[in-house]
Amino acid sequence: MDNIAAAALTIDQRRTSCGVLGGYILKVEARHGVNGPLTASESYFLDRSNSDELLRATCWALAHLFQLQLHCHPVSLYHLDRAALASCTALVADRDSAATTIERMAFRLLTAVSRPKAAAYVKDRCFDRLDAKLNQLARFDSNELASIDLQTIATALFRRQKETV
């Protein structure tokens, strides 16, 4: 853990006939001993709720930073979807831009990680890999998908936050 300098998340989601399919690839950068970032983890979900929230995959990815105990390291978020990037960038810059429960959840996660930075993504192998993986998972012939309802989680968090304020 002491050798980890930073984390980078490549994030995407897309609507399918079964719901929203999304995921991330996590790379970590070492302080010394390793040249370049290393792929450390990846995870994918299927959210069957009907909302068209742009930041579900962002919430999924950021929550995993806590499970992996990487939330204390600076994190860069690279979204394949430009609209999601714009929404994430707005949340990093301005708390009041969070209008929906998913956006409020994303904001809470972004404020809890170390120095989040939303950045434009330049197409490379990681971009291609995530895109290809989501295309493969969209055939729904894999056990790699976690089924989750992020809207219900975000709503519960928002209610809980209101109760404690």
Secondary structure by P-SEA (a helix, b strand, c coil): cccccbbbbbccccccccccccbbbbbbbbccccccccccbbbbbbbccccccccaaaaaaaaaaaaacccccbbbbbbccaaaaaaaaaaaacccccccaaaaaaaaaaaaccbbbbbbbcccaaaaaaaaaaaaacccccccbbbbcaaaaaaaaaaaaaaac
